[in-house]
């Protein structure tokens, strides 16, 4: 058994691939927001109990604990952390960059520094940008700083000296002295976690990592202990922000690499499935209980960027620059908006209908779940007949349709000209509009034409809204994977083990030192091979991807291109710059800023056959022709619509809209004018 467990805002999903039979087993349990590991353990406990003595090969987990801690979730209080830095530079962390999250707000508040000023301690030392010593490390100053640090009582320390990316000797000496004096303190060195220039971003990344180490290590150790109590001895892996897996020992020491762990697995699954279907350009669309996320797969590869702001705000799916804490680590490029099944509809002070950003979450959840009474997107879909009004999860979760109607009807007092159907349709239209924005962000705003892409929709709500979004972006084809509500968990089984490394170069295209570039990559490949081997990857399963980060001389930010030869990479940079920004300046000097290496350990790919995806398919459960429900569509109003069971469909079955295709973990809406076909490996292919 290979097990993937994904923690969502409403449900925690478990999928297990039985390699002996190829069957995919599935399980959903409610998420426990204040203690996410409880739902993970409960899902695994239920699964182990049902499987008896079945052997486990690995358990892969995507976690939201790092994000939740930085956002200030109750019961995830951050530890006290101190910063050792070059004397005179302790305020770099607070000064940051002069960008403002709200340009026209005179009273805008910058993010609170993660280290209090009294815990930021200077040490007398100085290197220049070449790594040459300007001021040697002053041992008396270091001893004084360590004594001051000891008085703070900090449980973690970040060490970030000026220009240590070029020479780490001073940082390593300070760390050695600190370990001798305070062996119980967790230490993060900037020269190890982020050896790149730009002092603020490097210091911020180091501090974020140091802050999360005690918390994430405790979480992962507790998780491992509980797993071992179940008699499971298989290795545990955690999804990283870059879309690769890491053993929990590695993730515990570098928690900054798993901040965006949760959303990445769905995009990785979409890329894997897309390649197997011969689709190299795919827009990934994941709508869950609290959020909707979109990502781009171009040329068969998920698009990855090198920096993000942890705990920052978003506006219409775009990250608000200056609202969070910079973290420099590769992460899957995603746009996210608060639009999920549990997103709450409400009336603002001006009397207008609004949807989000607040969510009913897992508790109390939509009104239909029997606890809450506020109208949500799920309730609107139940009113419209698009979701089963009796039960979800194959009958395991009863639905109170009357409670949904009452919740949505509570808003009618503000709109006497509307009936219940039109109001519910308005709620859905508003949330569709928000989700279309994030698809535009990762396509049009990244320089891609969405009309040349296939939309892959998953999550519990994705297939219900996919066709409306495809029409908005003029996308002609939609793919709904076999188990869309569990697809992010399935994506964990398709993810490789990955490790990322970077070295600063700072070379000009007219004076390229190829020997220095080759030496940097050789050093990183050696480190990558060691790290993959420590995580159980055989040498024959390792591959290494080389990239260069480049810019025109004088620019402030870089683009990353694959490396074949430096000169070919420069031409590739011009091409990427033109595709991204609309122009290229081939006569200008190009600056090679950094070398980046991705070390990849291949895992056994999950097979793509019908039994592997759906388990044993019961074609005897063909839906009766009279299985119908009145479903509301904006263009037609409420019309009788066939209700089909996906597990009962046979390969090649064609379905003309309108139709609703129900299954354990989701429902797919096929509007009038659309058709759906079940392909040979169980995907629903929707087209106009």
C-alpha positions as CSV (number, residue, x, y, z in Angstrom):
1,X,0.0,0.0,0.0
2,X,1.1,3.5,-0.9
3,X,-0.9,6.1,1.0
4,X,-1.5,9.8,0.4
5,X,-3.2,12.0,2.9
6,X,-4.2,15.6,2.1
7,X,-5.5,18.0,4.7
8,X,-8.2,20.4,3.3
9,X,-10.2,23.1,4.9
10,X,-13.3,20.9,5.2
11,X,-12.2,17.3,4.7
12,X,-9.0,15.3,5.2
13,X,-8.7,12.9,2.3
14,X,-6.9,9.6,2.2
15,X,-6.1,7.5,-0.9
16,X,-4.2,4.3,-1.0
17,X,-2.9,2.5,-4.0
18,X,-2.9,-1.3,-3.6
19,X,0.1,-2.2,-5.8
20,X,-0.8,-5.9,-5.9
21,X,-4.3,-5.3,-7.5
22,X,-4.0,-1.7,-8.8
23,X,-7.1,-0.7,-6.9
24,X,-7.3,2.8,-5.4
25,X,-9.0,2.9,-2.0
26,X,-10.4,6.1,-0.6
27,X,-11.6,7.7,2.6
28,X,-12.8,11.1,3.7
29,X,-13.0,12.4,7.3
30,X,-13.8,15.9,8.6
31,X,-10.8,18.1,9.1
32,X,-9.9,19.1,12.7
33,X,-8.7,22.7,12.1
34,X,-7.2,23.4,15.5
35,X,-5.3,20.1,15.5
36,X,-4.9,18.9,11.9
37,X,-2.9,15.9,12.9
38,X,-5.9,14.4,14.7
39,X,-7.8,14.1,11.4
40,X,-4.7,12.6,9.7
41,X,-4.4,10.0,12.4
42,X,-8.1,9.2,12.5
43,X,-8.1,8.7,8.7
44,X,-5.1,6.4,8.9
45,X,-6.4,4.6,11.9
46,X,-9.7,3.8,10.1
47,X,-7.8,2.7,7.0
48,X,-5.4,0.5,8.9
49,X,-8.3,-1.1,10.8
50,X,-10.1,-1.9,7.5
51,X,-7.0,-3.3,5.8
52,X,-5.7,-5.6,8.6
53,X,-2.1,-6.6,8.1
54,X,-1.6,-5.1,4.6
55,X,2.0,-4.0,4.2
56,X,2.7,-0.2,3.7
57,X,5.4,1.0,1.4
58,X,5.2,4.7,2.1
59,X,2.9,7.4,3.6
60,X,2.9,10.8,1.9
61,X,1.3,13.8,3.6
62,X,0.6,17.4,2.6
63,X,0.4,19.7,5.6
64,X,-0.9,23.2,6.3
65,X,0.6,23.5,9.8
66,X,3.4,26.0,8.7
67,X,0.9,28.3,6.9
68,X,-1.6,28.1,9.8
69,X,1.1,28.9,12.4
70,X,2.2,32.0,10.5
71,X,-1.4,33.1,10.1
72,X,-1.8,33.0,13.9
73,X,-4.0,30.0,14.4
74,X,-5.0,29.2,18.0
75,X,-3.0,26.4,19.6
76,X,-0.1,27.0,17.1
77,X,1.6,29.7,19.0
78,X,5.0,30.6,17.5
79,X,8.1,30.2,19.7
80,X,10.4,33.0,20.6
81,X,13.2,33.3,18.1
82,X,16.4,35.5,18.1
83,X,18.5,36.8,15.2
84,X,22.3,37.0,15.1
85,X,23.4,39.4,12.4
86,X,26.2,41.7,11.4
87,X,26.6,44.6,13.7
88,X,24.7,47.6,12.4
89,X,22.3,45.5,10.4
90,X,19.8,44.2,12.9
91,X,17.0,46.5,11.5
92,X,17.2,45.0,8.0
93,X,14.4,42.7,9.0
94,X,12.1,45.6,9.9
95,X,13.2,48.1,7.2
96,X,12.6,45.5,4.5
97,X,11.7,46.9,1.1
98,X,9.9,50.2,0.6
99,X,6.9,48.6,-1.0
100,X,3.5,49.3,0.6
101,X,0.7,46.8,0.7
102,X,-1.8,49.7,0.3
103,X,-0.4,52.5,-1.7
104,X,-3.0,55.1,-0.8
105,X,-3.6,54.2,2.8
106,X,-1.8,56.7,5.0
107,X,-2.3,54.5,8.0
108,X,-1.2,51.2,6.5
109,X,0.5,48.8,8.9
110,X,3.5,46.8,7.8
111,X,3.6,43.1,8.9
112,X,4.8,42.8,12.4
113,X,8.5,41.7,12.6
114,X,8.8,38.1,13.5
115,X,11.7,38.9,15.8
116,X,11.4,41.6,18.5
117,X,14.0,44.3,18.2
118,X,15.6,43.4,21.6
119,X,16.1,39.8,20.3
120,X,18.0,41.0,17.2
121,X,21.6,41.0,18.2
122,X,24.6,42.4,16.2
123,X,28.0,40.8,16.0
124,X,31.2,42.6,14.9
125,X,32.2,41.1,11.6
126,X,32.1,42.1,8.0
127,X,32.4,40.5,4.5
128,X,32.2,42.2,1.2
129,X,30.1,41.0,-1.7
130,X,32.9,38.8,-3.0
131,X,33.1,37.0,0.4
132,X,36.4,38.6,1.3
133,X,36.9,39.5,4.9
134,X,36.6,43.2,5.7
135,X,36.3,42.8,9.5
136,X,37.3,39.5,11.0
137,X,34.8,37.8,13.3
138,X,35.3,39.5,16.7
139,X,35.3,36.7,19.4
140,X,34.6,39.1,22.2
141,X,31.7,40.6,20.4
142,X,30.4,37.0,19.6
143,X,30.7,36.0,23.3
144,X,28.8,39.1,24.4
145,X,26.1,38.4,21.8
146,X,25.7,34.8,22.9
147,X,25.3,35.9,26.6
148,X,22.6,38.4,25.5
149,X,21.0,35.7,23.4
150,X,20.9,33.3,26.4
151,X,19.1,35.9,28.5
152,X,16.3,36.1,25.8
153,X,15.3,32.5,26.4
154,X,14.7,32.0,22.7
155,X,14.2,28.4,21.6
156,X,15.4,29.0,18.0
157,X,18.1,31.3,16.5
158,X,18.5,32.6,13.0
159,X,22.0,33.6,11.9
160,X,22.3,35.9,8.9
161,X,25.5,37.7,8.4
162,X,26.2,40.2,5.6
163,X,27.2,38.6,2.3
164,X,27.4,35.1,3.9
165,X,26.1,33.6,0.6
166,X,29.6,34.3,-0.8
167,X,31.5,33.0,2.3
168,X,29.8,31.1,5.1
169,X,32.9,30.9,7.4
170,X,31.7,33.5,9.9
171,X,28.2,32.0,10.1
172,X,29.5,28.5,10.7
173,X,31.9,29.7,13.4
174,X,29.1,31.6,15.2
175,X,26.9,28.5,15.0
176,X,29.6,26.3,16.4
177,X,30.0,28.6,19.4
178,X,26.3,28.8,19.9
179,X,26.0,25.0,19.9
180,X,28.7,24.7,22.6
181,X,27.0,27.3,24.8
182,X,23.3,26.5,24.1
183,X,23.1,22.9,22.7
184,X,19.2,22.8,23.1
185,X,18.6,25.7,20.7
186,X,17.6,25.1,17.1
187,X,19.8,27.0,14.7
188,X,19.2,28.1,11.1
189,X,22.0,29.5,9.0
190,X,21.2,31.8,6.0
191,X,24.1,30.3,4.1
192,X,22.5,26.9,4.3
193,X,18.8,27.7,3.9
194,X,19.1,30.5,1.3
195,X,22.6,31.3,-0.1
196,X,21.6,34.1,-2.3
197,X,22.2,37.8,-2.4
198,X,19.5,40.4,-1.2
199,X,20.0,40.8,2.5
200,X,16.3,41.3,3.5
201,X,14.9,38.3,1.6
202,X,17.7,36.1,2.8
203,X,17.3,37.2,6.4
204,X,13.5,36.9,6.2
205,X,13.7,33.4,4.8
206,X,16.1,32.4,7.6
207,X,14.0,33.8,10.3
208,X,10.8,32.2,9.0
209,X,12.6,28.8,8.9
210,X,14.0,29.2,12.4
211,X,10.6,30.2,13.7
212,X,8.9,27.2,12.3
213,X,11.5,24.5,13.2
214,X,10.3,23.9,16.8
215,X,6.7,23.8,15.9
216,X,6.9,21.7,12.7
217,X,9.4,19.3,14.2
218,X,7.1,18.7,17.2
219,X,4.1,18.2,14.8
220,X,5.9,15.7,12.6
221,X,7.4,13.8,15.5
222,X,4.0,13.5,17.1
223,X,2.5,12.4,13.8
224,X,5.3,9.8,13.4
225,X,4.8,8.5,16.9
226,X,1.1,8.0,16.3
227,X,1.7,6.3,13.0
228,X,4.1,3.9,14.6
229,X,1.6,3.1,17.3
230,X,-0.6,1.8,14.5
231,X,2.0,-0.7,13.7
232,X,3.0,1.0,10.4
233,X,6.7,1.1,9.8
234,X,6.7,2.6,6.3
235,X,8.7,5.9,5.8
236,X,6.8,9.1,6.0
237,X,7.2,11.9,3.4
238,X,5.9,15.5,3.3
239,X,4.9,17.5,0.2
240,X,7.1,20.6,-0.3
241,X,6.1,23.9,-1.8
242,X,8.1,23.0,-5.0
243,X,5.9,20.0,-5.7
244,X,8.4,17.4,-4.6
245,X,8.4,15.1,-1.5
246,X,10.8,15.2,1.3
247,X,11.4,12.7,4.2
248,X,10.0,14.1,7.5
249,X,13.5,14.4,8.9
250,X,14.4,16.8,6.1
251,X,11.1,18.7,6.3
252,X,11.5,19.1,10.0
253,X,14.8,20.8,9.6
254,X,13.6,23.0,6.7
255,X,10.0,23.8,7.4
256,X,10.2,26.9,5.2
257,X,10.1,24.5,2.3
258,X,6.6,23.1,3.2
259,X,4.7,26.4,3.8
260,X,2.8,25.9,0.5
261,X,2.7,22.1,0.9
262,X,-1.1,21.8,0.8
263,X,-2.0,23.3,-2.7
264,X,1.0,21.8,-4.5
265,X,0.0,18.2,-4.7
266,X,-3.1,18.9,-6.9
267,X,-1.0,20.6,-9.6
268,X,1.5,17.8,-9.5
269,X,-1.3,15.3,-10.0
270,X,-2.7,17.4,-12.9
271,X,0.7,17.6,-14.6
272,X,1.3,13.8,-14.2
273,X,-2.2,12.9,-15.6
274,X,-1.9,15.5,-18.4
275,X,1.4,14.0,-19.6
276,X,-0.1,10.6,-19.6
277,X,-3.0,11.8,-21.7
278,X,-0.7,13.7,-24.1
279,X,-1.8,17.1,-22.8
280,X,1.2,19.4,-22.3
281,X,-0.7,22.6,-21.6
282,X,-3.1,22.3,-18.7
283,X,-4.8,24.7,-16.4
284,X,-5.2,23.1,-13.0
285,X,-8.4,24.1,-11.1
286,X,-9.0,22.9,-7.6
287,X,-12.1,24.0,-5.7
288,X,-12.4,22.6,-2.2
289,X,-14.4,23.5,0.9
290,X,-12.7,26.9,1.7
291,X,-10.6,28.0,-1.3
292,X,-10.2,27.6,-5.1
293,X,-6.7,27.4,-6.5
294,X,-5.4,27.6,-10.1
295,X,-2.0,26.6,-11.5
296,X,-0.4,26.3,-14.9
297,X,1.2,23.3,-16.5
298,X,3.1,24.5,-19.6
299,X,5.1,22.1,-21.8
300,X,4.1,19.3,-19.4
301,X,5.8,20.9,-16.4
302,X,4.1,22.9,-13.5
303,X,5.2,26.5,-13.5
304,X,7.5,27.2,-10.5
305,X,8.6,30.5,-9.1
306,X,11.4,31.2,-6.7
307,X,9.9,33.4,-4.0
308,X,6.6,34.1,-2.2
309,X,5.3,36.0,0.8
310,X,4.2,33.7,3.6
311,X,1.1,34.8,5.6
312,X,0.5,37.6,3.1
313,X,-2.9,38.8,1.9
314,X,-4.4,38.3,-1.5
315,X,-6.7,40.5,-3.5
316,X,-8.8,38.9,-6.2
317,X,-6.4,36.0,-6.3
318,X,-3.2,38.1,-6.5
319,X,-0.7,38.2,-3.7
320,X,-0.5,41.7,-2.1
321,X,3.2,42.6,-2.2
322,X,4.5,43.8,1.1
323,X,1.7,42.2,3.2
324,X,3.6,39.0,4.2
325,X,7.1,37.6,5.0
326,X,9.3,36.9,2.0
327,X,10.4,33.3,1.7
328,X,12.9,32.4,-1.1
329,X,12.2,28.8,-1.9
330,X,10.9,27.4,-5.2
331,X,7.1,26.9,-5.1
332,X,4.4,25.9,-7.5
333,X,3.0,29.1,-9.0
334,X,-0.6,29.2,-7.8
335,X,-3.3,31.8,-7.6
336,X,-5.8,31.3,-4.8
337,X,-9.1,32.9,-3.8
338,X,-11.5,32.3,-0.9
339,X,-14.1,30.5,-2.9
340,X,-15.1,27.0,-1.9
341,X,-18.2,25.0,-1.0
342,X,-18.3,26.5,2.5
343,X,-17.8,30.1,1.4
344,X,-20.6,32.2,3.0
345,X,-23.0,34.5,1.0
346,X,-24.0,37.7,2.8
347,X,-25.4,41.2,2.3
348,X,-23.0,44.2,2.7
349,X,-23.9,47.6,4.2
350,X,-25.0,48.9,0.8
351,X,-27.5,46.0,0.3
352,X,-25.5,44.2,-2.3
353,X,-25.1,40.4,-2.4
354,X,-21.5,39.3,-1.6
355,X,-19.9,35.8,-1.5
356,X,-16.8,35.3,0.8
357,X,-14.1,35.6,1.9
358,X,-15.4,34.1,5.1
359,X,-16.0,30.3,5.1
360,X,-18.1,28.0,7.2
361,X,-15.2,25.6,7.1
362,X,-15.4,22.1,8.6
363,X,-17.2,23.3,11.7
364,X,-20.1,24.3,11.5
365,X,-19.9,23.8,7.7
366,X,-22.7,24.6,5.2
367,X,-26.2,24.8,6.6
368,X,-26.9,21.5,4.7
369,X,-24.6,19.6,7.1
370,X,-27.0,20.3,10.0
371,X,-24.9,22.6,12.3
372,X,-24.7,26.0,10.7
373,X,-27.4,28.3,9.5
374,X,-25.5,30.7,7.2
375,X,-26.0,30.2,3.4
376,X,-22.9,28.9,1.5
377,X,-22.1,28.0,-2.1
378,X,-22.9,24.3,-1.3
379,X,-26.3,25.3,0.0
380,X,-26.9,27.3,-3.2
381,X,-26.0,24.3,-5.4
382,X,-28.4,22.1,-3.3
383,X,-31.2,24.6,-3.9
384,X,-30.4,24.6,-7.6
385,X,-30.6,20.8,-7.7
386,X,-27.0,20.5,-8.8
387,X,-26.0,18.6,-5.6
388,X,-27.8,15.6,-4.2
389,X,-30.5,16.9,-1.8
390,X,-30.5,13.7,0.3
391,X,-26.9,12.6,1.0
392,X,-23.2,13.0,-0.1
393,X,-20.2,10.7,0.2
394,X,-22.1,7.8,-1.2
395,X,-24.8,8.1,1.4
396,X,-22.5,8.5,4.3
397,X,-23.2,12.2,4.9
398,X,-26.9,13.1,5.2
399,X,-28.0,16.4,3.7
400,X,-30.7,18.7,5.1
401,X,-32.0,20.3,1.9
402,X,-34.7,22.2,3.8
403,X,-32.1,23.8,6.0
404,X,-30.2,24.9,2.8
405,X,-33.3,26.4,1.4
406,X,-34.0,28.3,4.6
407,X,-30.4,29.6,4.8
408,X,-30.5,30.9,1.2
409,X,-34.0,32.2,1.6
410,X,-32.9,34.3,4.6
411,X,-31.3,36.7,2.1
412,X,-34.4,37.1,0.0
413,X,-35.7,39.9,2.2
414,X,-33.1,42.1,0.6
415,X,-34.2,41.2,-2.9
416,X,-38.0,41.1,-3.2
417,X,-37.7,41.0,-7.0
418,X,-35.9,37.6,-7.0
419,X,-37.2,34.1,-6.3
420,X,-35.1,31.5,-4.5
421,X,-33.7,29.9,-7.7
422,X,-32.4,33.2,-9.1
423,X,-30.9,34.2,-5.8
424,X,-29.1,30.9,-5.5
425,X,-27.9,31.2,-9.1
426,X,-26.6,34.7,-8.2
427,X,-24.5,33.2,-5.4
428,X,-23.0,30.7,-7.8
429,X,-22.4,33.3,-10.5
430,X,-20.5,35.5,-8.0
431,X,-18.3,32.7,-6.9
432,X,-17.7,31.7,-10.5
433,X,-16.6,35.2,-11.3
434,X,-14.0,35.1,-8.5
435,X,-12.7,31.8,-9.6
436,X,-12.4,32.9,-13.2
437,X,-10.1,35.7,-12.0
438,X,-7.6,33.2,-10.6
439,X,-7.6,31.3,-13.9
440,X,-6.9,34.5,-15.8
441,X,-4.1,35.3,-13.4
442,X,-2.2,32.1,-14.0
443,X,-2.8,32.1,-17.8
444,X,-3.4,35.6,-19.4
445,X,-1.3,37.5,-16.8
446,X,1.5,35.0,-17.2
447,X,1.6,35.4,-20.9
448,X,-0.5,32.3,-21.9
449,X,-3.6,32.0,-24.0
450,X,-6.1,29.9,-22.0
451,X,-7.9,28.9,-25.2
452,X,-4.9,26.7,-26.0
453,X,-5.1,24.9,-22.7
454,X,-7.2,22.1,-21.3
455,X,-8.9,22.7,-18.0
456,X,-8.5,20.0,-15.4
457,X,-11.0,20.4,-12.7
458,X,-10.9,18.6,-9.3
459,X,-11.6,19.1,-5.7
460,X,-15.1,18.4,-4.2
461,X,-16.6,21.5,-6.1
462,X,-14.4,21.8,-9.1
463,X,-16.3,19.6,-11.5
464,X,-19.6,21.3,-10.5
465,X,-18.3,24.7,-11.7
466,X,-15.8,23.7,-14.4
467,X,-18.0,24.2,-17.5
468,X,-19.1,27.7,-16.5
469,X,-15.5,28.7,-16.0
470,X,-14.4,27.1,-19.3
471,X,-17.1,29.1,-21.1
472,X,-15.9,32.3,-19.5
473,X,-12.3,31.7,-20.7
474,X,-13.3,30.1,-24.0
475,X,-11.7,26.8,-23.1
476,X,-13.2,24.0,-25.3
477,X,-12.3,21.0,-23.2
478,X,-12.5,20.0,-19.6
479,X,-11.0,16.9,-17.9
480,X,-12.5,15.6,-14.7
481,X,-10.2,12.9,-13.2
482,X,-11.8,9.7,-11.9
483,X,-11.8,10.7,-8.2
484,X,-11.7,14.5,-8.3
485,X,-12.5,15.1,-4.6
486,X,-9.5,13.0,-3.7
487,X,-7.3,14.1,-6.5
488,X,-4.9,16.2,-4.4
489,X,-4.3,13.2,-2.2
490,X,-3.8,11.1,-5.3
491,X,-1.3,13.6,-6.5
492,X,0.9,12.8,-3.5
493,X,1.4,9.3,-5.0
494,X,2.6,10.8,-8.3
495,X,5.1,13.2,-6.7
496,X,8.9,12.6,-6.9
497,X,11.3,13.2,-4.1
498,X,12.9,16.6,-4.7
499,X,15.7,18.8,-3.2
500,X,16.5,22.3,-4.4
501,X,19.9,24.1,-4.2
502,X,21.1,27.5,-5.3
503,X,24.4,29.3,-5.6
504,X,25.0,33.0,-6.3
505,X,27.1,33.7,-9.5
506,X,26.8,37.3,-10.6
507,X,28.4,37.0,-14.1
508,X,27.9,39.1,-17.2
509,X,27.1,37.5,-20.5
510,X,30.2,39.1,-22.2
511,X,32.5,37.7,-19.5
512,X,31.1,34.2,-18.7
513,X,33.3,32.0,-16.4
514,X,32.1,28.6,-17.5
515,X,34.5,26.8,-15.1
516,X,32.9,28.6,-12.1
517,X,29.4,27.7,-13.3
518,X,30.3,24.1,-13.8
519,X,32.0,24.0,-10.3
520,X,28.8,25.4,-8.7
521,X,26.6,22.8,-10.4
522,X,29.0,19.9,-9.5
523,X,29.0,21.0,-5.9
524,X,25.2,21.1,-5.8
525,X,24.8,17.8,-7.6
526,X,27.1,16.1,-5.0
527,X,25.0,17.6,-2.2
528,X,21.7,16.6,-4.0
529,X,22.9,13.0,-4.4
530,X,23.7,12.8,-0.7
531,X,20.4,14.2,0.3
532,X,18.4,11.9,-2.0
533,X,20.4,8.9,-0.9
534,X,19.6,9.7,2.7
535,X,15.9,9.7,1.8
536,X,16.1,6.2,0.3
537,X,16.5,7.0,-3.4
538,X,18.8,4.7,-5.4
539,X,21.5,6.3,-7.5
540,X,19.9,5.0,-10.7
541,X,16.7,6.8,-9.9
542,X,18.3,10.2,-9.5
543,X,18.2,13.0,-12.1
544,X,19.4,16.6,-11.9
545,X,17.9,19.7,-13.6
546,X,20.2,22.7,-14.0
547,X,18.8,26.2,-14.3
548,X,20.2,29.7,-14.4
549,X,18.5,32.8,-13.0
550,X,19.1,35.7,-15.4
551,X,18.1,39.3,-16.0
552,X,19.1,42.2,-18.2
553,X,21.9,44.3,-16.5
554,X,20.2,46.9,-14.4
555,X,16.9,45.0,-13.8
556,X,15.8,44.1,-10.3
557,X,14.4,40.6,-10.8
558,X,15.3,37.4,-12.6
559,X,13.8,34.8,-14.9
560,X,14.8,31.2,-14.6
561,X,15.7,29.1,-17.7
562,X,17.0,25.6,-18.1
563,X,20.7,25.2,-18.8
564,X,22.2,23.3,-21.7
565,X,25.1,25.7,-22.4
566,X,25.4,29.2,-21.0
567,X,25.1,30.8,-24.4
568,X,22.0,28.7,-25.3
569,X,20.5,29.7,-21.9
570,X,21.0,33.3,-22.7
571,X,18.9,32.9,-25.9
572,X,16.3,31.0,-24.0
573,X,16.2,33.9,-21.5
574,X,15.5,36.4,-24.4
575,X,12.7,34.1,-25.6
576,X,11.2,33.8,-22.1
577,X,11.5,37.5,-21.4
578,X,9.6,38.2,-24.7
579,X,6.9,35.7,-23.8
580,X,6.5,37.0,-20.3
581,X,6.8,40.8,-20.8
582,X,6.2,41.2,-24.5
583,X,9.7,42.3,-25.5
584,X,13.3,41.2,-25.6
585,X,16.5,43.3,-25.8
586,X,19.0,41.0,-27.4
587,X,21.6,43.8,-27.8
588,X,21.7,44.4,-24.0
589,X,24.0,42.6,-21.6
590,X,22.5,39.7,-19.7
591,X,23.5,39.1,-16.1
592,X,23.6,35.5,-14.8
593,X,22.6,36.0,-11.1
594,X,22.4,32.4,-9.7
595,X,22.7,28.8,-10.5
596,X,19.9,26.6,-9.3
597,X,19.7,22.8,-9.2
598,X,16.7,20.5,-8.7
599,X,17.7,17.0,-7.6
600,X,14.9,14.5,-8.4
601,X,14.4,11.0,-7.1
602,X,11.9,9.1,-9.2
603,X,9.2,7.1,-7.5
604,X,7.1,4.3,-8.9
605,X,4.3,5.9,-10.9
606,X,0.8,5.0,-10.0
607,X,-0.7,3.0,-12.9
608,X,-3.4,4.6,-15.0
609,X,-5.9,1.9,-15.7
610,X,-9.6,2.0,-14.8
611,X,-9.3,-0.4,-11.8
612,X,-6.3,1.5,-10.4
613,X,-8.3,4.7,-10.3
614,X,-11.8,3.6,-9.3
615,X,-11.3,0.3,-7.6
616,X,-13.8,-2.4,-8.8
617,X,-16.2,-0.7,-11.0
618,X,-19.8,-1.9,-10.8
619,X,-21.2,-1.6,-14.3
620,X,-24.4,-3.3,-13.2
621,X,-25.3,-0.1,-11.3
622,X,-26.3,1.6,-14.6
623,X,-28.6,4.5,-13.7
624,X,-32.2,4.0,-14.6
625,X,-33.5,6.3,-17.4
626,X,-36.0,7.8,-14.9
627,X,-33.3,9.0,-12.4
628,X,-34.0,12.6,-12.9
629,X,-34.1,15.8,-10.9
630,X,-35.2,19.3,-11.7
631,X,-32.0,21.3,-12.1
632,X,-31.8,25.1,-12.5
633,X,-29.7,26.6,-15.4
634,X,-29.4,30.3,-15.9
635,X,-30.2,30.0,-19.7
636,X,-33.1,27.6,-19.4
637,X,-34.5,27.9,-15.9
638,X,-35.4,24.6,-14.0
639,X,-35.5,21.6,-16.3
640,X,-35.7,17.8,-15.7
641,X,-32.1,16.5,-15.8
642,X,-30.8,13.0,-15.9
643,X,-28.8,12.0,-12.7
644,X,-26.1,9.4,-13.5
645,X,-23.8,7.5,-11.2
646,X,-20.2,7.7,-12.4
647,X,-19.2,4.3,-11.1
648,X,-21.9,2.8,-13.3
649,X,-20.7,4.3,-16.5
650,X,-18.8,2.2,-19.0
651,X,-15.8,3.2,-21.1
652,X,-16.8,5.2,-24.1
653,X,-20.2,6.2,-22.7
654,X,-21.3,9.5,-24.2
655,X,-23.6,11.8,-22.3
656,X,-25.3,14.9,-23.8
657,X,-26.1,17.7,-21.4
658,X,-27.9,18.6,-19.4
659,X,-26.8,15.9,-16.9
660,X,-25.5,15.6,-13.4
661,X,-22.9,12.8,-12.8
662,X,-22.7,11.9,-9.1
663,X,-20.0,9.9,-7.3
664,X,-18.6,9.4,-3.9
665,X,-16.4,12.5,-3.6
666,X,-17.9,15.0,-6.1
667,X,-20.5,15.7,-8.7
668,X,-20.0,16.9,-12.3
669,X,-22.4,19.3,-13.9
670,X,-22.9,18.9,-17.7
671,X,-24.8,22.0,-18.8
672,X,-27.0,22.2,-21.9
673,X,-24.8,22.4,-25.0
674,X,-22.0,20.4,-23.4
675,X,-21.3,16.7,-23.8
676,X,-19.3,14.2,-21.7
677,X,-17.4,11.0,-22.5
678,X,-15.8,8.5,-20.2
679,X,-12.3,7.6,-21.6
680,X,-10.5,4.3,-21.2
681,X,-8.9,5.2,-17.9
682,X,-11.9,6.7,-16.3
683,X,-11.6,10.4,-17.0
684,X,-14.7,12.4,-17.9
685,X,-13.9,14.5,-21.0
686,X,-16.3,17.4,-21.3
687,X,-16.5,19.5,-24.5
688,X,-18.8,22.0,-26.2
